[in-house]
Amino acid sequence: MQNTTFLRPETNGTTYTMVDSSGNTFNNLNAIRTNKATIQKAIREDKAIKLVIDGDDIKMTTTQQVDKDLKGQTPLPIDLQEQVIPSDIPLAQQELMAFINQAPDLKPTLMKMGDLKWKYLIRSAVRGKNIMMTGAAGCGKTMAAKSLVNALDRPEFYFNLGATQDPRSTLIGNTHFNKEDGTYFSESTFVKAIKTPNAVILMDELSRAHPDAWNILMTVLDQGQRYLRLDEAEGSPTIAVAPGVCFVATANIGNEYTSTRVMDKALMDRFIIVEMDLLDKQDEVDLLKELYPNLEVKMIDNIASIAEASRKEMATDTPRISSAISTRTTVEMASIMYDGFELQDAATVTVYPQYDSSGGVDSERTFIKQIVQKFVDDGSDEDLFNSELTDEEDLSNQTT
């Protein structure tokens, strides 16, 4: 049942309270945190707060002059009058908690990360933690990291450390010489980044980086040091990391990823880990529908079902494939099917090349082809791999 009333907002400088026409106090902590900007506006403009309560949903908007709107209004429900804000929570902490509580509203529609992990990601970033996004290739780590940057609305710097051939040049800079200036040092973009207060620095593919890059980053990422040493020599100059800088790294961790290195435990200890999960079938379907709304629902469902079958296989004790089909691949499949390709053709150019063909009929490519063929034929979910003919069925087939 929906309940509407009007409140007079008040503040003592550290906490907010709101009073209805009968003098009852509304002190719902979560609602006040979530609507702090609305409350501040009402106080500045001497306006009332229109409070609409519909079950667990609480909405606030500013309205007209306080005295006019409070006159003769329905008092607050009793259960809302008894909630009290702890008076010892500093205003800065209230603001931070309010921002964290709004995290789900900051998550992009296409970002299928669960609300809890997204909220933890936001909280870690605003607290200045070093964050490492891990998970299977193509599961959306980089997208999540970039979405975090956009949500925080802070200065952004991006570095693909997996593609860096010269870590010192990328992370520190270079020494140059000319006749006019003699020897001089030109700092890297990374140095500029760490000197930028409240910057979010995205370090993509950290697990593919050269170990020299890891060594350079050790003091940068250490919460007790937070500086970049310009040279390995004793007493060499250092550059301090500016206040509020947040480092976000992405990494593929595991033996199944070629070209990645076993990351130094000391380096990993400098991060909090946020593991990205592969999407379940429904989330995969929802994502593809949002990206390609004009693609037939049956086509989208088949793509998601093929991916789901590969992920179920990877979850078995003895998987017959080396990796599951990623969301990056399903998006590419949907993209070319949107351009007129058939499912079989889409799988041929996007899925099959990812799987080893050695071993003939026993190869993992043959296995993944069987999964795809199931949906090319009739879209059924019959298990082609674990069903066995009985002796009678086998004999019958041989004699017909």
Secondary structure as UniProt FT lines:
FT   STRAND          2..11
FT   STRAND          16..19
FT   TURN            21..22
FT   STRAND          25..26
FT   HELIX           29..34
FT   HELIX           36..44
FT   TURN            45..46
FT   STRAND          47..54
FT   TURN            55..56
FT   STRAND          57..65
FT   HELIX           66..70
FT   TURN            71..72
FT   HELIX           78..81
FT   TURN            87..88
FT   HELIX           91..101
FT   HELIX           103..106
FT   TURN            109..110
FT   HELIX           115..126
FT   TURN            127..128
FT   STRAND          131..134
FT   TURN            137..138
FT   HELIX           141..152
FT   STRAND          156..160
FT   HELIX           161..163
FT   HELIX           167..171
FT   STRAND          173..178
FT   TURN            179..181
FT   STRAND          182..187
FT   HELIX           189..194
FT   TURN            197..198
FT   STRAND          200..204
FT   HELIX           206..208
FT   HELIX           211..221
FT   TURN            223..225
FT   STRAND          227..229
FT   TURN            234..235
FT   STRAND          238..240
FT   TURN            243..244
FT   STRAND          246..251
FT   TURN            255..256
FT   TURN            258..259
FT   HELIX           265..268
FT   TURN            269..270
FT   STRAND          272..275
FT   HELIX           281..291
FT   TURN            293..294
FT   HELIX           297..314
FT   HELIX           327..338
FT   TURN            339..340
FT   HELIX           343..350
FT   HELIX           352..354
FT   TURN            358..359
FT   HELIX           360..362
FT   HELIX           364..377
FT   HELIX           391..399
//
